[in-house]
Amino acid sequence: LMVIRELLPPDTALGWRAMRELRPHVGAAAAFADHVDTVQRREGYRLLGSFEDGAPEAAAVAGFRVTHHLAWGRALYVDDLSTLPAARGRGHAGALLDHLIEEAARLRCDELHLDSGVGTARWNAHRLYMNHGLTIASHHFSRTV
C-alpha cells in the first residue's frame, strides 16, 4: 500500500533521504527541513511524500509551487521529484506525478511544468514524464553569476 501526503512542519525531514538522491547538496536532515520550512515555504513551495506501508520516511518526494508566467499562465511548477534507489520501479514517482496533475487541476492551473537534466542517466525519468502526458517543450538555459 502506498500513501501520498503533504509533508508539513514538523514532518519535513521525513522527505530528506529521498530528496538527497536528487539534491545531494541539501545537507543534513535538520538543515534541509529548516531551509524548506523557513525559506522555500515562504515562496509557496510545498512538499509531498510517497510512503510505503508502515515506513516512517518517504520513499519518494515531490516539491512544487504555483507560479504565474506570461508564457504559461498559472502553472504548477515541479521543483523536485526524487525516489530512493531501493524504491524505484514501484510506482512512487508516477503516483506523485498523478497527484501533482490532479493538484494542478484543483488549483485551476493552466499548465504543469518541470525541468529535467539530460543524458542517459535521465532517460527513465523522461520516459515517466512522457508516459504522463508531458512533452519536451523547451531548452532551459542557465549560468552562474
C-alpha positions as CSV (number, residue, x, y, z in Angstrom):
1,L,0.0,0.0,0.0
2,M,1.3,3.4,-1.0
3,V,0.2,6.6,0.8
4,I,0.8,10.1,-0.5
5,R,0.6,13.0,1.8
6,E,1.9,16.5,2.2
7,L,4.9,16.9,4.4
8,L,4.2,19.9,6.7
9,P,6.3,21.0,9.7
10,P,7.4,19.3,11.8
11,D,7.5,16.3,9.3
12,T,9.5,18.0,6.5
13,A,12.6,15.9,7.4
14,L,10.7,12.7,6.5
15,G,11.4,13.5,2.9
16,W,15.2,14.2,3.4
17,R,16.6,10.8,2.3
18,A,14.5,10.7,-0.9
19,M,15.3,14.3,-1.7
20,R,19.0,13.8,-1.1
21,E,19.1,11.3,-4.0
22,L,18.3,14.2,-6.4
23,R,19.8,17.1,-4.4
24,P,22.8,15.7,-2.6
25,H,23.9,19.2,-1.5
26,V,20.9,19.7,0.8
27,G,23.0,18.9,3.9
28,A,21.8,17.1,6.9
29,A,18.2,16.3,7.6
30,A,17.7,19.2,10.0
31,A,19.4,21.7,7.7
32,F,17.2,20.5,4.8
33,A,14.0,20.8,6.9
34,D,15.0,24.3,8.2
35,H,15.7,25.6,4.7
36,V,12.4,24.2,3.2
37,D,10.4,25.4,6.2
38,T,11.9,28.9,6.6
39,V,12.9,29.9,3.1
40,Q,11.1,27.9,0.4
41,R,7.7,27.6,2.0
42,R,7.6,31.5,2.1
43,E,7.9,31.3,-1.7
44,G,4.9,28.9,-1.9
45,Y,6.9,25.7,-2.0
46,R,5.1,22.6,-0.9
47,L,6.4,19.0,-0.4
48,L,4.7,15.7,-1.0
49,G,5.9,12.4,0.2
50,S,5.0,8.9,-1.0
51,F,5.2,6.3,1.8
52,E,5.3,2.5,1.6
53,D,3.0,0.8,4.1
54,G,4.3,1.4,7.6
55,A,7.5,3.2,6.6
56,P,8.5,6.1,8.7
57,E,10.2,8.0,5.9
58,A,9.1,8.9,2.4
59,A,10.2,6.6,-0.4
60,A,9.8,9.4,-2.9
61,V,9.2,13.2,-2.7
62,A,7.9,15.9,-4.9
63,G,8.5,19.6,-4.2
64,F,6.3,22.1,-6.1
65,R,4.8,25.6,-6.2
66,V,2.3,27.5,-8.1
67,T,3.7,30.3,-10.3
68,H,2.4,32.9,-12.7
69,H,4.1,33.5,-16.1
70,L,3.3,35.5,-19.2
71,A,4.3,32.4,-21.3
72,W,2.4,29.7,-19.3
73,G,-0.3,31.5,-17.3
74,R,-0.9,30.0,-13.9
75,A,1.3,26.9,-13.7
76,L,2.2,24.3,-11.1
77,Y,6.0,24.0,-11.3
78,V,7.6,20.8,-10.1
79,D,11.0,21.8,-8.5
80,D,11.9,18.3,-7.4
81,L,10.8,14.7,-8.0
82,S,13.0,12.1,-6.4
83,T,12.8,8.4,-5.3
84,L,15.1,6.4,-3.1
85,P,17.0,3.9,-5.3
86,A,15.6,0.9,-3.4
87,A,12.0,2.1,-4.1
88,R,12.4,2.8,-7.8
89,G,10.1,0.8,-10.1
90,R,7.4,0.6,-7.5
91,G,5.2,3.4,-8.9
92,H,6.1,6.1,-6.4
93,A,7.2,8.8,-8.8
94,G,4.2,8.1,-11.2
95,A,1.8,8.3,-8.3
96,L,3.3,11.6,-7.2
97,L,3.1,12.9,-10.7
98,D,-0.6,11.9,-11.0
99,H,-1.2,13.6,-7.7
100,L,0.6,16.8,-9.0
101,I,-1.5,16.8,-12.2
102,E,-4.7,16.5,-10.1
103,E,-3.5,19.2,-7.7
104,A,-2.8,21.5,-10.7
105,A,-6.3,21.0,-11.9
106,R,-7.7,21.5,-8.4
107,L,-5.8,24.8,-8.1
108,R,-7.0,25.9,-11.6
109,C,-3.6,26.0,-13.1
110,D,-3.3,26.3,-16.9
111,E,-0.2,24.0,-17.1
112,L,2.2,21.8,-15.2
113,H,5.9,22.3,-15.8
114,L,9.2,20.7,-14.7
115,D,12.8,20.8,-15.8
116,S,14.8,17.6,-16.1
117,G,18.5,17.1,-16.7
118,V,19.7,15.5,-19.9
119,G,21.8,12.4,-20.6
120,T,21.3,8.7,-20.4
121,A,21.0,8.7,-16.6
122,R,17.8,10.7,-17.0
123,W,16.1,8.5,-19.7
124,N,13.9,6.6,-17.3
125,A,12.7,9.9,-15.7
126,H,12.0,11.3,-19.2
127,R,10.0,8.2,-20.1
128,L,8.0,8.6,-16.9
129,Y,7.2,12.2,-17.8
130,M,6.2,11.4,-21.3
131,N,4.0,8.5,-20.2
132,H,2.1,11.0,-18.0
133,G,1.5,13.3,-20.9
134,L,4.3,15.8,-20.6
135,T,6.2,16.9,-23.6
136,I,9.7,18.3,-24.2
137,A,8.6,22.0,-24.7
138,S,11.8,24.0,-24.5
139,H,15.5,24.1,-23.7
140,H,16.4,25.6,-20.3
141,F,19.5,27.8,-20.3
142,S,21.4,29.0,-17.2
143,R,24.7,30.4,-16.0
144,T,26.3,31.2,-12.7
145,V,26.6,34.9,-11.8
